[in-house]
């Protein structure tokens, strides 16, 4: 099946800015064409364009195509106030966040409008002769949308980020997730964190916070991008790294499956049953790894979890040599099934 691509919030902001500049000249465009960072151009429908007081503004509705993007359908507005300052300056309006921590492409105190979208907005404005203005970007319901993103852990407050490196959204983009994971690591390192915790998602996040005293930046939700995350860690000044989560995800690392998305391969339930059998454990024909574990008594679960944790640990150490590491396997209730490695770098509650 061919998936339909879409546009980034950066492209929407650029199109809205160009339409606003035209509205300043009392034009009311129904659509505008803007250059994209990938060298192509795209046409955007304008929802509204008005002039009032010392500025003009225009709005574009984001279309992310078939990508399950939380910003799909949001309204992006750019207000343009021409001035004599000689440059294009940027401000965060309602729904656009402000950066508060180092380690991101823009410094603390700046609106969370990434460099590529800034250049894109400037290029779009230059096409209509606007080279000196204050551009304020807003996103309707952006503060609520941001609660469903990684922004809080990146130190971006007040709304979403205006993003986009190519100007286009590729449906179900694994690279976009991997880029967010790398950014999370960069922020953690830049804020002085050297003992990181990697988890697959929200479940692992809750489990480690229930067990350890951790800062918001210390825990990195990797999603399925384990290969990219671990390789990026290899370039950072780490003291130690803890990998924690349910074995249904983490066991994939032990068999060399560093993209743990289900489309890249289902959880190896059969292999897990073989490992249990090698330990003298009997398992029913259950369809899930969680079922393999819950079918055992406490002693059996501990024995199996210790073996799985050790195999995952071996895989981590092979890909991240020289960095002290540990593995913690959690159950669906955020409890601990098994562990290996030294956990003392993380303060236990």
Kinemage of the C-alpha trace (Angstrom):
@kinemage 1
@onewidth
@group {chain A} dominant
@subgroup {mainchain}
@vectorlist {calphas} color= white
{ca unk a 1} P 0.000 0.000 0.000
{ca unk a 2} L 1.308 3.439 -0.937
{ca unk a 3} L 1.071 5.828 1.991
{ca unk a 4} L 0.326 9.475 1.321
{ca unk a 5} L 2.907 11.908 2.617
{ca unk a 6} L 2.185 15.310 4.086
{ca unk a 7} L 3.749 18.567 5.187
{ca unk a 8} L 5.621 19.680 8.289
{ca unk a 9} L 4.613 22.382 10.721
{ca unk a 10} L 7.595 24.335 9.392
{ca unk a 11} L 6.171 24.290 5.863
{ca unk a 12} L 2.773 25.388 7.172
{ca unk a 13} L 4.351 28.263 9.097
{ca unk a 14} L 6.278 29.356 5.997
{ca unk a 15} L 3.171 29.290 3.809
{ca unk a 16} L 1.187 31.189 6.431
{ca unk a 17} L 3.969 33.783 6.728
{ca unk a 18} L 4.056 34.352 2.973
{ca unk a 19} L 0.267 34.724 2.862
{ca unk a 20} L 0.421 37.145 5.800
{ca unk a 21} L 3.001 39.268 4.006
{ca unk a 22} L 0.681 39.402 1.009
{ca unk a 23} L -2.236 40.305 3.283
{ca unk a 24} L -0.149 43.211 4.579
{ca unk a 25} L -0.288 44.478 1.006
{ca unk a 26} L -4.083 44.082 1.033
{ca unk a 27} L -3.978 40.925 -1.039
{ca unk a 28} L -6.085 37.944 0.051
{ca unk a 29} L -4.524 34.816 -1.440
{ca unk a 30} L -6.520 31.580 -1.411
{ca unk a 31} L -3.287 29.618 -1.768
{ca unk a 32} L 0.464 30.201 -1.854
{ca unk a 33} L 3.467 28.278 -3.132
{ca unk a 34} L 6.615 28.108 -1.016
{ca unk a 35} L 10.082 26.575 -1.358
{ca unk a 36} L 10.852 23.503 0.746
{ca unk a 37} L 14.234 22.631 2.263
{ca unk a 38} L 14.461 19.527 0.060
{ca unk a 39} L 14.669 21.764 -3.028
{ca unk a 40} L 11.082 21.265 -4.184
{ca unk a 41} L 8.060 23.529 -3.886
{ca unk a 42} L 4.570 22.982 -2.510
{ca unk a 43} L 1.235 24.746 -2.690
{ca unk a 44} L -0.802 25.376 0.471
{ca unk a 45} L -4.428 26.395 0.824
{ca unk a 46} L -4.946 29.448 3.029
{ca unk a 47} L -7.689 29.106 5.628
{ca unk a 48} L -7.747 32.834 6.414
{ca unk a 49} L -5.609 35.917 5.787
{ca unk a 50} L -6.293 39.282 7.408
{ca unk a 51} L -4.628 42.623 8.140
{ca unk a 52} L -5.168 44.578 11.316
{ca unk a 53} L -3.205 47.285 13.118
{ca unk a 54} L 0.534 47.031 12.532
{ca unk a 55} L 0.563 43.402 11.351
{ca unk a 56} L -1.134 40.813 9.184
{ca unk a 57} L -1.711 37.144 9.783
{ca unk a 58} L -2.651 34.021 7.873
{ca unk a 59} L -3.529 30.447 8.775
{ca unk a 60} L -2.801 27.056 7.190
{ca unk a 61} L -4.212 23.688 8.234
{ca unk a 62} L -1.557 20.996 8.530
{ca unk a 63} L -2.041 17.845 6.481
{ca unk a 64} L 0.299 15.061 7.627
{ca unk a 65} L -0.957 12.620 5.008
{ca unk a 66} L -1.184 9.056 6.268
{ca unk a 67} L 1.335 9.620 9.053
{ca unk a 68} L -0.146 9.229 12.571
{ca unk a 69} L 1.150 12.665 13.558
{ca unk a 70} L -0.411 14.275 16.630
{ca unk a 71} L -0.267 17.648 14.843
{ca unk a 72} L -2.275 16.449 11.837
{ca unk a 73} L -5.134 18.860 11.145
{ca unk a 74} L -3.867 21.565 13.472
{ca unk a 75} L -4.148 25.229 12.459
{ca unk a 76} L -0.796 27.000 12.105
{ca unk a 77} L -0.886 30.797 12.067
{ca unk a 78} L 1.935 33.186 11.248
{ca unk a 79} L 1.575 36.868 12.107
{ca unk a 80} L 3.961 39.194 10.262
{ca unk a 81} L 4.762 42.663 11.574
{ca unk a 82} L 7.088 44.482 9.155
{ca unk a 83} L 9.728 46.621 10.816
{ca unk a 84} L 12.963 48.426 10.033
{ca unk a 85} L 15.240 46.122 11.989
{ca unk a 86} L 16.834 44.636 8.884
{ca unk a 87} L 16.290 40.987 9.832
{ca unk a 88} L 13.557 38.404 10.260
{ca unk a 89} L 12.968 37.787 13.950
{ca unk a 90} L 10.814 35.074 15.504
{ca unk a 91} L 8.433 34.861 18.447
{ca unk a 92} L 6.304 32.105 19.961
{ca unk a 93} L 2.585 32.792 19.929
{ca unk a 94} L -0.053 30.719 21.729
{ca unk a 95} L 0.509 26.997 21.270
{ca unk a 96} L 4.189 27.243 20.277
{ca unk a 97} L 6.695 26.287 22.936
{ca unk a 98} L 9.728 28.039 24.329
{ca unk a 99} L 13.060 26.258 24.808
{ca unk a 100} L 14.229 26.149 28.437
{ca unk a 101} L 17.119 23.653 28.373
{ca unk a 102} L 20.405 23.458 26.442
{ca unk a 103} L 21.161 20.731 23.907
{ca unk a 104} L 18.529 21.546 21.265
{ca unk a 105} L 19.128 23.235 17.877
{ca unk a 106} L 17.932 26.583 19.283
{ca unk a 107} L 19.161 27.995 22.612
{ca unk a 108} L 17.150 28.415 25.820
{ca unk a 109} L 14.825 31.383 25.783
{ca unk a 110} L 14.137 31.114 22.059
{ca unk a 111} L 10.813 30.053 20.530
{ca unk a 112} L 10.806 26.366 19.635
{ca unk a 113} L 11.055 27.033 15.910
{ca unk a 114} L 13.878 24.896 14.547
{ca unk a 115} L 16.591 26.270 12.232
{ca unk a 116} L 15.295 24.653 9.025
{ca unk a 117} L 11.767 26.077 9.435
{ca unk a 118} L 13.260 29.482 10.266
{ca unk a 119} L 15.232 29.424 7.014
{ca unk a 120} L 12.140 28.220 5.187
{ca unk a 121} L 10.032 31.085 6.547
{ca unk a 122} L 12.732 33.612 5.607
{ca unk a 123} L 12.941 32.195 2.073
{ca unk a 124} L 9.161 32.306 1.647
{ca unk a 125} L 9.039 35.922 2.843
{ca unk a 126} L 11.928 36.913 0.590
{ca unk a 127} L 9.901 35.791 -2.421
{ca unk a 128} L 7.452 38.620 -1.720
{ca unk a 129} L 10.119 41.163 -0.811
{ca unk a 130} L 9.767 40.930 2.975
{ca unk a 131} L 13.238 40.851 4.547
{ca unk a 132} L 12.658 42.687 7.828
{ca unk a 133} L 9.848 41.662 10.156
{ca unk a 134} L 8.807 40.010 13.385
{ca unk a 135} L 7.158 36.655 12.669
{ca unk a 136} L 5.018 35.208 15.458
{ca unk a 137} L 3.970 31.598 14.943
{ca unk a 138} L 0.943 30.185 16.789
{ca unk a 139} L -0.761 26.780 16.785
{ca unk a 140} L -4.369 26.332 17.825
{ca unk a 141} L -4.574 23.932 20.803
{ca unk a 142} L -0.792 23.574 20.635
{ca unk a 143} L -0.346 23.423 24.396
{ca unk a 144} L -2.739 20.478 24.624
{ca unk a 145} L -1.148 18.753 21.622
{ca unk a 146} L 2.287 19.132 23.222
{ca unk a 147} L 1.190 16.920 26.108
{ca unk a 148} L 1.162 14.023 23.628
{ca unk a 149} L 4.743 14.660 22.506
{ca unk a 150} L 8.243 14.429 23.992
{ca unk a 151} L 8.432 18.213 24.447
{ca unk a 152} L 8.093 18.213 28.228
{ca unk a 153} L 11.145 16.007 28.631
{ca unk a 154} L 13.079 18.154 26.164
{ca unk a 155} L 12.425 21.254 28.263
{ca unk a 156} L 10.058 22.853 25.736
{ca unk a 157} L 7.202 24.543 27.566
{ca unk a 158} L 4.003 26.221 26.448
{ca unk a 159} L 3.290 24.341 23.246
{ca unk a 160} L 4.626 22.310 20.348
{ca unk a 161} L 7.792 22.725 18.318
{ca unk a 162} L 7.800 23.972 14.734
{ca unk a 163} L 9.767 21.260 12.983
{ca unk a 164} L 10.841 19.918 9.616
{ca unk a 165} L 14.140 19.253 7.910
{ca unk a 166} L 12.861 18.402 4.430
{ca unk a 167} L 9.555 20.252 4.621
{ca unk a 168} L 7.619 17.067 3.990
{ca unk a 169} L 6.324 14.302 6.246
{ca unk a 170} L 6.978 10.740 5.213
{ca unk a 171} L 4.224 8.493 6.524
{ca unk a 172} L 5.161 6.462 9.627
{ca unk a 173} L 8.597 8.006 9.640
{ca unk a 174} L 11.030 5.952 11.711
{ca unk a 175} L 13.770 8.566 11.078
{ca unk a 176} L 11.624 11.248 12.734
{ca unk a 177} L 11.282 9.177 15.896
{ca unk a 178} L 14.993 8.363 15.892
{ca unk a 179} L 15.824 12.064 15.543
{ca unk a 180} L 13.663 12.837 18.582
{ca unk a 181} L 15.434 10.145 20.594
{ca unk a 182} L 18.842 11.570 19.666
{ca unk a 183} L 17.638 15.058 20.629
{ca unk a 184} L 16.474 13.733 24.008
{ca unk a 185} L 19.914 12.248 24.619
{ca unk a 186} L 21.592 15.515 23.608
{ca unk a 187} L 19.441 17.495 26.043
{ca unk a 188} L 20.200 15.062 28.873
{ca unk a 189} L 23.952 15.276 28.281
{ca unk a 190} L 23.833 19.071 27.910
{ca unk a 191} L 22.090 19.367 31.284
{ca unk a 192} L 24.772 17.330 33.026
{ca unk a 193} L 23.107 13.908 33.104
{ca unk a 194} L 25.593 11.062 32.636
{ca unk a 195} L 23.630 8.080 34.005
{ca unk a 196} L 20.855 7.594 31.472
{ca unk a 197} L 17.892 5.221 31.525
{ca unk a 198} L 16.519 3.893 28.230
{ca unk a 199} L 12.948 2.549 28.133
{ca unk a 200} L 10.672 1.504 25.250
{ca unk a 201} L 7.765 3.787 26.188
{ca unk a 202} L 5.321 5.007 28.824
{ca unk a 203} L 5.111 1.676 30.668
{ca unk a 204} L 8.875 1.505 31.146
{ca unk a 205} L 8.882 5.187 32.071
{ca unk a 206} L 6.421 4.585 34.901
{ca unk a 207} L 8.278 1.489 36.076
{ca unk a 208} L 11.672 3.161 36.482
{ca unk a 209} L 10.229 6.258 38.139
{ca unk a 210} L 8.476 3.982 40.632
{ca unk a 211} L 11.783 2.300 41.492
{ca unk a 212} L 14.416 5.060 41.188
{ca unk a 213} L 14.794 8.782 41.898
{ca unk a 214} L 15.255 10.155 38.389
{ca unk a 215} L 15.145 13.546 36.710
{ca unk a 216} L 12.833 14.192 33.759
{ca unk a 217} L 15.746 14.344 31.313
{ca unk a 218} L 17.367 11.183 32.671
{ca unk a 219} L 14.788 8.808 31.183
{ca unk a 220} L 14.801 8.443 27.387
{ca unk a 221} L 11.759 6.867 25.738
{ca unk a 222} L 13.323 5.088 22.785
{ca unk a 223} L 10.119 3.751 21.180
{ca unk a 224} L 11.454 1.286 18.574
{ca unk a 225} L 14.682 3.129 17.666
{ca unk a 226} L 17.107 1.125 19.823
{ca unk a 227} L 19.869 0.878 17.263
{ca unk a 228} L 19.968 4.629 16.694
{ca unk a 229} L 19.731 5.325 20.425
{ca unk a 230} L 22.566 3.025 21.465
{ca unk a 231} L 24.804 4.141 18.612
{ca unk a 232} L 24.241 7.773 19.587
{ca unk a 233} L 25.044 6.963 23.205
{ca unk a 234} L 28.405 5.617 22.022
{ca unk a 235} L 29.360 9.184 21.038
{ca unk a 236} L 28.437 10.711 24.412
{ca unk a 237} L 30.349 11.104 27.727
{ca unk a 238} L 28.313 8.584 29.719
{ca unk a 239} L 28.984 7.243 33.203
{ca unk a 240} L 26.454 4.409 32.937
{ca unk a 241} L 23.308 3.370 31.098
{ca unk a 242} L 20.324 1.342 32.306
{ca unk a 243} L 18.020 -0.421 29.841
{ca unk a 244} L 14.621 -1.147 31.379
{ca unk a 245} L 11.267 -2.409 30.190
{ca unk a 246} L 9.044 -5.369 29.493
{ca unk a 247} L 10.816 -8.392 27.971
{ca unk a 248} L 8.384 -8.508 25.024
{ca unk a 249} L 10.280 -5.507 23.637
{ca unk a 250} L 13.748 -5.910 25.099
{ca unk a 251} L 14.228 -9.570 24.148
{ca unk a 252} L 14.375 -8.449 20.520
{ca unk a 253} L 17.696 -6.755 21.276
{ca unk a 254} L 19.109 -10.100 22.395
{ca unk a 255} L 18.480 -11.544 18.935
{ca unk a 256} L 19.906 -8.545 17.075
{ca unk a 257} L 16.587 -6.852 16.259
{ca unk a 258} L 17.424 -3.224 17.057
{ca unk a 259} L 14.284 -1.844 15.430
{ca unk a 260} L 11.686 -3.355 17.736
{ca unk a 261} L 8.574 -2.271 15.817
{ca unk a 262} L 6.164 -5.128 15.192
{ca unk a 263} L 6.505 -4.566 11.432
{ca unk a 264} L 10.194 -5.476 11.734
{ca unk a 265} L 9.373 -8.791 13.406
{ca unk a 266} L 7.024 -10.152 16.020
{ca unk a 267} L 8.166 -10.886 19.559
{ca unk a 268} L 9.970 -14.269 19.525
{ca unk a 269} L 7.536 -16.173 21.727
{ca unk a 270} L 8.736 -19.542 20.446
{ca unk a 271} L 12.332 -18.716 21.286
{ca unk a 272} L 11.308 -17.594 24.757
{ca unk a 273} L 9.588 -20.941 25.320
{ca unk a 274} L 12.767 -22.705 24.177
{ca unk a 275} L 14.817 -20.752 26.708
{ca unk a 276} L 12.296 -21.644 29.393
{ca unk a 277} L 12.456 -25.318 28.415
{ca unk a 278} L 16.269 -25.271 28.588
{ca unk a 279} L 15.879 -24.136 32.198
{ca unk a 280} L 13.594 -27.057 32.948
{ca unk a 281} L 10.475 -24.895 32.900
{ca unk a 282} L 7.233 -25.987 31.288
{ca unk a 283} L 5.129 -23.377 29.463
{ca unk a 284} L 1.695 -23.726 27.891
{ca unk a 285} L 1.138 -22.771 24.243
{ca unk a 286} L 0.621 -19.088 25.023
{ca unk a 287} L 0.727 -16.448 22.263
{ca unk a 288} L 2.692 -13.762 24.114
{ca unk a 289} L 5.944 -13.370 25.990
{ca unk a 290} L 4.000 -11.928 28.909
{ca unk a 291} L 2.057 -15.173 28.935
{ca unk a 292} L 5.263 -17.210 29.059
{ca unk a 293} L 6.333 -15.333 32.175
{ca unk a 294} L 2.988 -15.238 33.958
{ca unk a 295} L 2.525 -18.981 33.427
{ca unk a 296} L 5.496 -19.612 35.737
{ca unk a 297} L 5.632 -19.510 39.496
{ca unk a 298} L 7.770 -16.811 41.101
{ca unk a 299} L 10.924 -18.931 41.137
{ca unk a 300} L 10.486 -19.861 37.474
{ca unk a 301} L 9.860 -16.269 36.423
{ca unk a 302} L 12.975 -15.111 38.249
{ca unk a 303} L 15.065 -17.833 36.655
{ca unk a 304} L 13.815 -17.036 33.148
{ca unk a 305} L 14.035 -13.275 33.612
{ca unk a 306} L 17.639 -13.556 34.794
{ca unk a 307} L 18.579 -15.412 31.615
{ca unk a 308} L 16.725 -12.970 29.359
{ca unk a 309} L 18.203 -9.950 31.148
{ca unk a 310} L 21.703 -11.399 30.754
{ca unk a 311} L 21.220 -11.979 27.011
{ca unk a 312} L 19.906 -8.445 26.522
{ca unk a 313} L 22.809 -7.150 28.602
{ca unk a 314} L 25.299 -9.037 26.427
{ca unk a 315} L 23.803 -7.415 23.328
{ca unk a 316} L 23.988 -3.935 24.867
{ca unk a 317} L 27.607 -4.392 25.963
{ca unk a 318} L 28.594 -5.637 22.526
{ca unk a 319} L 27.078 -2.580 20.840
{ca unk a 320} L 28.123 -0.147 23.590
{ca unk a 321} L 31.525 -1.403 24.777
{ca unk a 322} L 33.331 0.366 27.573
{ca unk a 323} L 30.216 1.901 29.161
{ca unk a 324} L 28.970 0.336 32.424
{ca unk a 325} L 25.423 -0.899 31.852
{ca unk a 326} L 22.571 -2.765 33.493
{ca unk a 327} L 19.258 -4.311 32.433
{ca unk a 328} L 15.993 -4.351 34.357
{ca unk a 329} L 13.017 -6.415 33.166
{ca unk a 330} L 9.620 -5.199 34.365
{ca unk a 331} L 6.168 -6.752 34.416
{ca unk a 332} L 2.964 -5.107 33.218
{ca unk a 333} L 2.334 -3.724 36.701
{ca unk a 334} L 5.726 -1.934 36.776
{ca unk a 335} L 7.209 -4.542 39.102
{ca unk a 336} L 10.606 -6.193 38.613
{ca unk a 337} L 10.941 -9.650 37.077
{ca unk a 338} L 14.721 -9.741 36.800
{ca unk a 339} L 17.883 -7.700 36.486
{ca unk a 340} L 21.559 -7.876 35.725
{ca unk a 341} L 24.409 -5.423 36.120
{ca unk a 342} L 25.155 -2.784 38.734
{ca unk a 343} L 22.129 -0.604 39.593
{ca unk a 344} L 23.911 1.576 42.152
{ca unk a 345} L 24.416 4.552 39.747
{ca unk a 346} L 20.649 5.094 39.994
{ca unk a 347} L 19.219 6.120 43.355
{ca unk a 348} L 16.694 3.569 44.545
{ca unk a 349} L 13.592 4.922 46.282
